Amino acid sequence: MSSVLALKRNSSTVRYCFEADAEPGVLPRALELLAKRGLVPARVFAQADADALSVEIEVEGLAPETADHVGQCLGEIVGVRAVF
């Protein structure tokens, strides 16, 4: 199980950064964690390189407890490899 880096850009924005297997279901599973909480990402960046997928997701307006919980859940997604 990997952790996901949750970087605070400011007091109301969290950026999650992780590397995963370049599999079709990884990004939708990550975004689903936000969607089922009624959240829309402010920014999503994903780049595939060979067999790896680098992902950054920014979300605004998360309570600290929710931000931590979402980060833990992202780290448990099958295919998530490492934090960068």
MODELLER restraints for C-alpha pairs under 7 A, 6 or more apart:
rsr = mdl.restraints
at = mdl.atoms
rsr.add(forms.Gaussian(group=physical.xy_distance, feature=features.Distance(at['CA:1:A'], at['CA:75:A']), mean=6.46, stdev=0.5))
rsr.add(forms.Gaussian(group=physical.xy_distance, feature=features.Distance(at['CA:1:A'], at['CA:76:A']), mean=5.72, stdev=0.5))
rsr.add(forms.Gaussian(group=physical.xy_distance, feature=features.Distance(at['CA:2:A'], at['CA:75:A']), mean=4.88, stdev=0.5))
rsr.add(forms.Gaussian(group=physical.xy_distance, feature=features.Distance(at['CA:2:A'], at['CA:76:A']), mean=6.53, stdev=0.5))
rsr.add(forms.Gaussian(group=physical.xy_distance, feature=features.Distance(at['CA:2:A'], at['CA:80:A']), mean=6.72, stdev=0.5))
rsr.add(forms.Gaussian(group=physical.xy_distance, feature=features.Distance(at['CA:2:A'], at['CA:81:A']), mean=6.29, stdev=0.5))
rsr.add(forms.Gaussian(group=physical.xy_distance, feature=features.Distance(at['CA:2:A'], at['CA:82:A']), mean=5.85, stdev=0.5))
rsr.add(forms.Gaussian(group=physical.xy_distance, feature=features.Distance(at['CA:3:A'], at['CA:72:A']), mean=6.39, stdev=0.5))
rsr.add(forms.Gaussian(group=physical.xy_distance, feature=features.Distance(at['CA:3:A'], at['CA:75:A']), mean=4.60, stdev=0.5))
rsr.add(forms.Gaussian(group=physical.xy_distance, feature=features.Distance(at['CA:3:A'], at['CA:82:A']), mean=6.96, stdev=0.5))
rsr.add(forms.Gaussian(group=physical.xy_distance, feature=features.Distance(at['CA:3:A'], at['CA:83:A']), mean=6.41, stdev=0.5))
rsr.add(forms.Gaussian(group=physical.xy_distance, feature=features.Distance(at['CA:4:A'], at['CA:16:A']), mean=6.46, stdev=0.5))
rsr.add(forms.Gaussian(group=physical.xy_distance, feature=features.Distance(at['CA:4:A'], at['CA:17:A']), mean=6.26, stdev=0.5))
rsr.add(forms.Gaussian(group=physical.xy_distance, feature=features.Distance(at['CA:4:A'], at['CA:18:A']), mean=5.71, stdev=0.5))
rsr.add(forms.Gaussian(group=physical.xy_distance, feature=features.Distance(at['CA:4:A'], at['CA:71:A']), mean=5.51, stdev=0.5))
rsr.add(forms.Gaussian(group=physical.xy_distance, feature=features.Distance(at['CA:4:A'], at['CA:72:A']), mean=6.74, stdev=0.5))
rsr.add(forms.Gaussian(group=physical.xy_distance, feature=features.Distance(at['CA:4:A'], at['CA:74:A']), mean=6.44, stdev=0.5))
rsr.add(forms.Gaussian(group=physical.xy_distance, feature=features.Distance(at['CA:4:A'], at['CA:75:A']), mean=5.12, stdev=0.5))
rsr.add(forms.Gaussian(group=physical.xy_distance, feature=features.Distance(at['CA:4:A'], at['CA:83:A']), mean=5.47, stdev=0.5))
rsr.add(forms.Gaussian(group=physical.xy_distance, feature=features.Distance(at['CA:5:A'], at['CA:16:A']), mean=5.51, stdev=0.5))
rsr.add(forms.Gaussian(group=physical.xy_distance, feature=features.Distance(at['CA:5:A'], at['CA:17:A']), mean=5.35, stdev=0.5))
rsr.add(forms.Gaussian(group=physical.xy_distance, feature=features.Distance(at['CA:5:A'], at['CA:18:A']), mean=6.70, stdev=0.5))
rsr.add(forms.Gaussian(group=physical.xy_distance, feature=features.Distance(at['CA:5:A'], at['CA:83:A']), mean=5.78, stdev=0.5))
rsr.add(forms.Gaussian(group=physical.xy_distance, feature=features.Distance(at['CA:6:A'], at['CA:14:A']), mean=6.25, stdev=0.5))
rsr.add(forms.Gaussian(group=physical.xy_distance, feature=features.Distance(at['CA:6:A'], at['CA:15:A']), mean=5.50, stdev=0.5))
rsr.add(forms.Gaussian(group=physical.xy_distance, feature=features.Distance(at['CA:6:A'], at['CA:16:A']), mean=4.61, stdev=0.5))
rsr.add(forms.Gaussian(group=physical.xy_distance, feature=features.Distance(at['CA:6:A'], at['CA:17:A']), mean=6.77, stdev=0.5))
rsr.add(forms.Gaussian(group=physical.xy_distance, feature=features.Distance(at['CA:6:A'], at['CA:71:A']), mean=6.40, stdev=0.5))
rsr.add(forms.Gaussian(group=physical.xy_distance, feature=features.Distance(at['CA:7:A'], at['CA:14:A']), mean=5.68, stdev=0.5))
rsr.add(forms.Gaussian(group=physical.xy_distance, feature=features.Distance(at['CA:7:A'], at['CA:15:A']), mean=5.04, stdev=0.5))
rsr.add(forms.Gaussian(group=physical.xy_distance, feature=features.Distance(at['CA:7:A'], at['CA:16:A']), mean=6.41, stdev=0.5))
rsr.add(forms.Gaussian(group=physical.xy_distance, feature=features.Distance(at['CA:8:A'], at['CA:14:A']), mean=4.70, stdev=0.5))
rsr.add(forms.Gaussian(group=physical.xy_distance, feature=features.Distance(at['CA:8:A'], at['CA:15:A']), mean=6.26, stdev=0.5))
rsr.add(forms.Gaussian(group=physical.xy_distance, feature=features.Distance(at['CA:9:A'], at['CA:15:A']), mean=6.88, stdev=0.5))
rsr.add(forms.Gaussian(group=physical.xy_distance, feature=features.Distance(at['CA:12:A'], at['CA:60:A']), mean=5.41, stdev=0.5))
rsr.add(forms.Gaussian(group=physical.xy_distance, feature=features.Distance(at['CA:12:A'], at['CA:61:A']), mean=4.91, stdev=0.5))
rsr.add(forms.Gaussian(group=physical.xy_distance, feature=features.Distance(at['CA:12:A'], at['CA:62:A']), mean=6.62, stdev=0.5))
rsr.add(forms.Gaussian(group=physical.xy_distance, feature=features.Distance(at['CA:13:A'], at['CA:58:A']), mean=6.64, stdev=0.5))
rsr.add(forms.Gaussian(group=physical.xy_distance, feature=features.Distance(at['CA:13:A'], at['CA:59:A']), mean=5.56, stdev=0.5))
rsr.add(forms.Gaussian(group=physical.xy_distance, feature=features.Distance(at['CA:13:A'], at['CA:60:A']), mean=4.24, stdev=0.5))
rsr.add(forms.Gaussian(group=physical.xy_distance, feature=features.Distance(at['CA:13:A'], at['CA:61:A']), mean=6.22, stdev=0.5))
rsr.add(forms.Gaussian(group=physical.xy_distance, feature=features.Distance(at['CA:14:A'], at['CA:58:A']), mean=5.56, stdev=0.5))
rsr.add(forms.Gaussian(group=physical.xy_distance, feature=features.Distance(at['CA:14:A'], at['CA:59:A']), mean=5.34, stdev=0.5))
rsr.add(forms.Gaussian(group=physical.xy_distance, feature=features.Distance(at['CA:14:A'], at['CA:60:A']), mean=6.36, stdev=0.5))
rsr.add(forms.Gaussian(group=physical.xy_distance, feature=features.Distance(at['CA:15:A'], at['CA:56:A']), mean=6.58, stdev=0.5))
rsr.add(forms.Gaussian(group=physical.xy_distance, feature=features.Distance(at['CA:15:A'], at['CA:57:A']), mean=5.50, stdev=0.5))
rsr.add(forms.Gaussian(group=physical.xy_distance, feature=features.Distance(at['CA:15:A'], at['CA:58:A']), mean=4.26, stdev=0.5))
rsr.add(forms.Gaussian(group=physical.xy_distance, feature=features.Distance(at['CA:15:A'], at['CA:59:A']), mean=6.46, stdev=0.5))
rsr.add(forms.Gaussian(group=physical.xy_distance, feature=features.Distance(at['CA:16:A'], at['CA:56:A']), mean=5.52, stdev=0.5))
rsr.add(forms.Gaussian(group=physical.xy_distance, feature=features.Distance(at['CA:16:A'], at['CA:57:A']), mean=5.13, stdev=0.5))
rsr.add(forms.Gaussian(group=physical.xy_distance, feature=features.Distance(at['CA:16:A'], at['CA:58:A']), mean=6.35, stdev=0.5))
rsr.add(forms.Gaussian(group=physical.xy_distance, feature=features.Distance(at['CA:16:A'], at['CA:71:A']), mean=6.96, stdev=0.5))
rsr.add(forms.Gaussian(group=physical.xy_distance, feature=features.Distance(at['CA:17:A'], at['CA:55:A']), mean=5.66, stdev=0.5))
rsr.add(forms.Gaussian(group=physical.xy_distance, feature=features.Distance(at['CA:17:A'], at['CA:56:A']), mean=4.50, stdev=0.5))
rsr.add(forms.Gaussian(group=physical.xy_distance, feature=features.Distance(at['CA:17:A'], at['CA:57:A']), mean=6.64, stdev=0.5))
rsr.add(forms.Gaussian(group=physical.xy_distance, feature=features.Distance(at['CA:17:A'], at['CA:83:A']), mean=6.56, stdev=0.5))
rsr.add(forms.Gaussian(group=physical.xy_distance, feature=features.Distance(at['CA:17:A'], at['CA:84:A']), mean=6.53, stdev=0.5))
rsr.add(forms.Gaussian(group=physical.xy_distance, feature=features.Distance(at['CA:18:A'], at['CA:54:A']), mean=6.05, stdev=0.5))
rsr.add(forms.Gaussian(group=physical.xy_distance, feature=features.Distance(at['CA:18:A'], at['CA:55:A']), mean=5.44, stdev=0.5))
rsr.add(forms.Gaussian(group=physical.xy_distance, feature=features.Distance(at['CA:18:A'], at['CA:56:A']), mean=6.74, stdev=0.5))
rsr.add(forms.Gaussian(group=physical.xy_distance, feature=features.Distance(at['CA:18:A'], at['CA:82:A']), mean=5.96, stdev=0.5))
rsr.add(forms.Gaussian(group=physical.xy_distance, feature=features.Distance(at['CA:18:A'], at['CA:83:A']), mean=4.75, stdev=0.5))
rsr.add(forms.Gaussian(group=physical.xy_distance, feature=features.Distance(at['CA:18:A'], at['CA:84:A']), mean=5.99, stdev=0.5))
rsr.add(forms.Gaussian(group=physical.xy_distance, feature=features.Distance(at['CA:19:A'], at['CA:52:A']), mean=6.70, stdev=0.5))
rsr.add(forms.Gaussian(group=physical.xy_distance, feature=features.Distance(at['CA:19:A'], at['CA:53:A']), mean=5.57, stdev=0.5))
rsr.add(forms.Gaussian(group=physical.xy_distance, feature=features.Distance(at['CA:19:A'], at['CA:54:A']), mean=4.54, stdev=0.5))
rsr.add(forms.Gaussian(group=physical.xy_distance, feature=features.Distance(at['CA:19:A'], at['CA:55:A']), mean=6.19, stdev=0.5))
rsr.add(forms.Gaussian(group=physical.xy_distance, feature=features.Distance(at['CA:19:A'], at['CA:80:A']), mean=6.04, stdev=0.5))
rsr.add(forms.Gaussian(group=physical.xy_distance, feature=features.Distance(at['CA:19:A'], at['CA:81:A']), mean=5.53, stdev=0.5))
rsr.add(forms.Gaussian(group=physical.xy_distance, feature=features.Distance(at['CA:19:A'], at['CA:82:A']), mean=5.26, stdev=0.5))
rsr.add(forms.Gaussian(group=physical.xy_distance, feature=features.Distance(at['CA:19:A'], at['CA:83:A']), mean=6.17, stdev=0.5))
rsr.add(forms.Gaussian(group=physical.xy_distance, feature=features.Distance(at['CA:20:A'], at['CA:52:A']), mean=5.73, stdev=0.5))
rsr.add(forms.Gaussian(group=physical.xy_distance, feature=features.Distance(at['CA:20:A'], at['CA:53:A']), mean=5.04, stdev=0.5))
rsr.add(forms.Gaussian(group=physical.xy_distance, feature=features.Distance(at['CA:20:A'], at['CA:54:A']), mean=6.48, stdev=0.5))
rsr.add(forms.Gaussian(group=physical.xy_distance, feature=features.Distance(at['CA:20:A'], at['CA:79:A']), mean=5.31, stdev=0.5))
rsr.add(forms.Gaussian(group=physical.xy_distance, feature=features.Distance(at['CA:20:A'], at['CA:80:A']), mean=4.03, stdev=0.5))
rsr.add(forms.Gaussian(group=physical.xy_distance, feature=features.Distance(at['CA:20:A'], at['CA:81:A']), mean=4.78, stdev=0.5))
rsr.add(forms.Gaussian(group=physical.xy_distance, feature=features.Distance(at['CA:20:A'], at['CA:82:A']), mean=6.92, stdev=0.5))
rsr.add(forms.Gaussian(group=physical.xy_distance, feature=features.Distance(at['CA:21:A'], at['CA:51:A']), mean=6.02, stdev=0.5))
rsr.add(forms.Gaussian(group=physical.xy_distance, feature=features.Distance(at['CA:21:A'], at['CA:52:A']), mean=4.84, stdev=0.5))
rsr.add(forms.Gaussian(group=physical.xy_distance, feature=features.Distance(at['CA:21:A'], at['CA:53:A']), mean=5.74, stdev=0.5))
rsr.add(forms.Gaussian(group=physical.xy_distance, feature=features.Distance(at['CA:21:A'], at['CA:79:A']), mean=5.07, stdev=0.5))
rsr.add(forms.Gaussian(group=physical.xy_distance, feature=features.Distance(at['CA:21:A'], at['CA:80:A']), mean=6.39, stdev=0.5))
rsr.add(forms.Gaussian(group=physical.xy_distance, feature=features.Distance(at['CA:21:A'], at['CA:81:A']), mean=6.81, stdev=0.5))
rsr.add(forms.Gaussian(group=physical.xy_distance, feature=features.Distance(at['CA:22:A'], at['CA:48:A']), mean=6.26, stdev=0.5))
rsr.add(forms.Gaussian(group=physical.xy_distance, feature=features.Distance(at['CA:22:A'], at['CA:51:A']), mean=5.07, stdev=0.5))
rsr.add(forms.Gaussian(group=physical.xy_distance, feature=features.Distance(at['CA:22:A'], at['CA:52:A']), mean=4.74, stdev=0.5))
rsr.add(forms.Gaussian(group=physical.xy_distance, feature=features.Distance(at['CA:22:A'], at['CA:53:A']), mean=4.79, stdev=0.5))
rsr.add(forms.Gaussian(group=physical.xy_distance, feature=features.Distance(at['CA:26:A'], at['CA:79:A']), mean=6.65, stdev=0.5))
rsr.add(forms.Gaussian(group=physical.xy_distance, feature=features.Distance(at['CA:30:A'], at['CA:74:A']), mean=6.10, stdev=0.5))
rsr.add(forms.Gaussian(group=physical.xy_distance, feature=features.Distance(at['CA:34:A'], at['CA:40:A']), mean=6.71, stdev=0.5))
rsr.add(forms.Gaussian(group=physical.xy_distance, feature=features.Distance(at['CA:41:A'], at['CA:57:A']), mean=6.59, stdev=0.5))
rsr.add(forms.Gaussian(group=physical.xy_distance, feature=features.Distance(at['CA:41:A'], at['CA:58:A']), mean=5.69, stdev=0.5))
rsr.add(forms.Gaussian(group=physical.xy_distance, feature=features.Distance(at['CA:41:A'], at['CA:59:A']), mean=4.76, stdev=0.5))
rsr.add(forms.Gaussian(group=physical.xy_distance, feature=features.Distance(at['CA:42:A'], at['CA:58:A']), mean=5.46, stdev=0.5))
rsr.add(forms.Gaussian(group=physical.xy_distance, feature=features.Distance(at['CA:42:A'], at['CA:59:A']), mean=5.34, stdev=0.5))
rsr.add(forms.Gaussian(group=physical.xy_distance, feature=features.Distance(at['CA:42:A'], at['CA:60:A']), mean=6.50, stdev=0.5))
rsr.add(forms.Gaussian(group=physical.xy_distance, feature=features.Distance(at['CA:43:A'], at['CA:57:A']), mean=5.79, stdev=0.5))
rsr.add(forms.Gaussian(group=physical.xy_distance, feature=features.Distance(at['CA:43:A'], at['CA:58:A']), mean=5.03, stdev=0.5))
rsr.add(forms.Gaussian(group=physical.xy_distance, feature=features.Distance(at['CA:44:A'], at['CA:56:A']), mean=5.80, stdev=0.5))
rsr.add(forms.Gaussian(group=physical.xy_distance, feature=features.Distance(at['CA:44:A'], at['CA:57:A']), mean=4.58, stdev=0.5))
rsr.add(forms.Gaussian(group=physical.xy_distance, feature=features.Distance(at['CA:44:A'], at['CA:58:A']), mean=6.43, stdev=0.5))
rsr.add(forms.Gaussian(group=physical.xy_distance, feature=features.Distance(at['CA:45:A'], at['CA:55:A']), mean=5.67, stdev=0.5))
rsr.add(forms.Gaussian(group=physical.xy_distance, feature=features.Distance(at['CA:45:A'], at['CA:56:A']), mean=5.10, stdev=0.5))
rsr.add(forms.Gaussian(group=physical.xy_distance, feature=features.Distance(at['CA:45:A'], at['CA:57:A']), mean=6.46, stdev=0.5))
rsr.add(forms.Gaussian(group=physical.xy_distance, feature=features.Distance(at['CA:46:A'], at['CA:53:A']), mean=6.65, stdev=0.5))
rsr.add(forms.Gaussian(group=physical.xy_distance, feature=features.Distance(at['CA:46:A'], at['CA:54:A']), mean=5.51, stdev=0.5))
rsr.add(forms.Gaussian(group=physical.xy_distance, feature=features.Distance(at['CA:46:A'], at['CA:55:A']), mean=4.40, stdev=0.5))
rsr.add(forms.Gaussian(group=physical.xy_distance, feature=features.Distance(at['CA:46:A'], at['CA:56:A']), mean=6.44, stdev=0.5))
rsr.add(forms.Gaussian(group=physical.xy_distance, feature=features.Distance(at['CA:47:A'], at['CA:53:A']), mean=5.61, stdev=0.5))
rsr.add(forms.Gaussian(group=physical.xy_distance, feature=features.Distance(at['CA:47:A'], at['CA:54:A']), mean=5.28, stdev=0.5))
rsr.add(forms.Gaussian(group=physical.xy_distance, feature=features.Distance(at['CA:47:A'], at['CA:55:A']), mean=6.67, stdev=0.5))
rsr.add(forms.Gaussian(group=physical.xy_distance, feature=features.Distance(at['CA:48:A'], at['CA:54:A']), mean=6.43, stdev=0.5))
